[in-house]
Amino acid sequence: MSSLTDDFDAALKPAERAMIARARDFAATHVAPNAKEWEYGRKQPLDAIRLAAAEGLHAIELETRFGGPQLSFSCKMRVAEEISRHDMGFAFALINVHNSMVRFARDGDPAMVARLLPKLLTAEMIASPGLTEPRAGSDFAAIRTKARKIEGGWVLDGAKAWITNAANCGLALVYAQTDASKGWKGIAGFMVEADRLGFHREPAFELLGGHAIGAGGFRLEGYEAPDAAMTAPPGQAFKFALAGINGARTYVAAMCCGMLEESIRVATRYGGERTLFGGTVMDLQGVRWKLVDALNDLEAMRALTYRAARIIDAGGDAQEPAAHAKKFAGDRTVPQIANCIQAMGANGLRADYPLMRHMACAKIACYTDGSTEIQNERLGRAMVERYGKSGGATASG
Ligand SMILES: Cc1cc2nc3c(=O)[nH]c(=O)nc-3n(C[C@H](O)[C@H](O)[C@H](O)COP(=O)(O)OP(=O)(O)OC[C@H]3O[C@@H](n4cnc5c(N)ncnc54)[C@H](O)[C@@H]3O)c2cc1C
C-alpha cells in the first residue's frame, strides 16, 4: 500500500522527485552524521549549507532567468520534510537561505542583484528575513526600527532579534518604520548588507535546541541604505512581508512530519530490540498503542499539510489550510515525540538518538512564522465568519 507521501510525490514532476531524492541522500550523508555535533557544539554549519547549495537545495523555486530550476512549492516543502528527519534546524536555516535569495532576486534593485546574486547562489553569502525585534514579534506592526529619509537614501536605527541565519548572514531583508503615525502603512523593507558601516551582529542565541538555525540578532546604528536598497515601499511592505506566510506555515508543518516520523521509526526499532519481562518493548500492547497514536497523528498532520501545499501550488487561498496544518502539527508533534521518548525508557533522552533534539525543534515550530495562538486567531476569525453569523440560527443549525 502506498503512503500519503508516496501519493503526494507521485503527482510531482520527475525533476521534483529527483530533487527530493537528492535531498534525502544529502540529509543521510551530511546532516544525520553531524547534526548532534552541530547541536551540542551550538553552531550553525555554514559549510554544510554551502554543500547543500552545491546540490541546488537552496534554490528550488528560483526562477530560471536567475539560474534556478523554478520548481514548485510542494517540491521545496518535501525537501524540507526530508532534511528535518535528521535536523529541522538545518532545514529551517536552508529554507530561509532559499526564500531570502528568491525574494531578493525577484524584488531587489537589478544592479544590487547583479552584484550579490552570484554569492548567494553559492551560499558564499547567506541571507536572513528580518521582521522580529526584541520587543515586537507577533505584533509586527509594532516594530520600532526606524528609517529616516536622507538625500539619496535612508538611515536605519534599531534592533532585530530571533533572526534565522543572523549568526552568519551577509544580507538581511529588514523591515523598518518610516512614519510611526501611519502604523503598518509606514513600514518599508530594505536590503541591508552586513559588511556596511552601522551593522552590528549580536552573538547567536543559546537555546534548548535548533542551533543550526543560527538564530540571533543585530543592531543597526546610523546604517545608511541607498534608495535602491528599498525592496518594498511604505504601504506595501507589510503585505509583502506576509506574502509567503502560508507557504512558511505549511513547510514548518512538513518539518514536524519529518521529525515525528523519524521519532516513531527510532522508537519502534529500539523497542523491537530492547528485551524485558521475557519479550521486547514492542510486545507490550500499551507501548505499541502509544506509538500508533503518534502514527495516527502523523497521518492526519500529513493530510493537512499536503492539502495546504497543493492549494498553494494551484494558486488558491491557503490561509486556513496552512493555519490548520501548522496549528495541528505544533500541537501534536511535541507531545508525540515525548511519547516516543517515553517508549524508549531513559535511553530516549540520550544525545545518541535524535529525539530530544527533535522535541526542542518541535517546540520552535510552535513560534516560527506565526505562533500557535496566531493560527488560532486566524482560524477563529474564519470560524466566526462561517458559522457565527446571526440570522435564524437554531440549536440544530
Ligand atoms: C528559532 C526561531 C527562528 C526565528 N526566525 C525568524 C526570522 O528569521 N525572522 C523573523 O523576523 N522572526 C523570526 N522568528 C521570530 C518568530 O516569528 C516569533 O517568535 C513569533 O512571531 C512570535 O513572536 P514572539 O516570540 O516575540 O512572541 P510574542 O509576540 O511576544 O508573543 C508572546 C505570547 O503571546 C501569544 N500571542 C501573541 N498574540 C496573541 C493573540 N492575539 N492572542 C493570543 N495569544 C497571542 C504568542 O503566541 C506567545 O505565546 C524566529 C523565532 C524562532 C524561535
The ligand as an ORCA input file, in Angstrom:
! r2SCAN-3c Opt
* xyz 0 1
  C      14.248     29.682     16.101
  C      13.460     30.873     15.650
  C      13.753     31.464     14.424
  C      13.066     32.599     14.017
  N      13.401     33.186     12.814
  C      12.854     34.378     12.491
  C      13.302     35.090     11.316
  O      14.128     34.606     10.541
  N      12.808     36.331     11.082
  C      11.904     36.913     11.911
  O      11.518     38.040     11.653
  N      11.435     36.259     13.012
  C      11.902     35.014     13.326
  N      11.468     34.349     14.455
  C      10.545     35.027     15.358
  C       9.139     34.467     15.342
  O       8.492     34.862     14.173
  C       8.467     34.996     16.636
  O       8.990     34.234     17.702
  C       6.961     34.906     16.575
  O       6.460     35.833     15.657
  C       6.340     35.175     17.951
  O       6.796     36.385     18.470
  P       7.422     36.453     19.943
  O       8.307     35.276     20.115
  O       8.013     37.803     20.093
  O       6.220     36.282     20.927
  P       5.175     37.443     21.340
  O       4.655     38.104     20.134
  O       5.803     38.283     22.398
  O       4.009     36.588     21.987
  C       4.043     36.118     23.345
  C       2.935     35.090     23.524
  O       1.673     35.702     23.264
  C       0.972     34.926     22.294
  N       0.127     35.785     21.469
  C       0.532     36.751     20.608
  N      -0.525     37.337     20.040
  C      -1.634     36.715     20.538
  C      -3.030     36.865     20.348
  N      -3.503     37.787     19.502
  N      -3.871     36.058     21.049
  C      -3.389     35.126     21.919
  N      -2.067     34.944     22.130
  C      -1.212     35.727     21.470
  C       2.082     34.291     21.473
  O       1.609     33.182     20.758
  C       3.072     33.920     22.549
  O       2.661     32.714     23.163
  C      12.080     33.163     14.844
  C      11.752     32.527     16.054
  C      12.414     31.390     16.461
  C      12.040     30.725     17.763
*
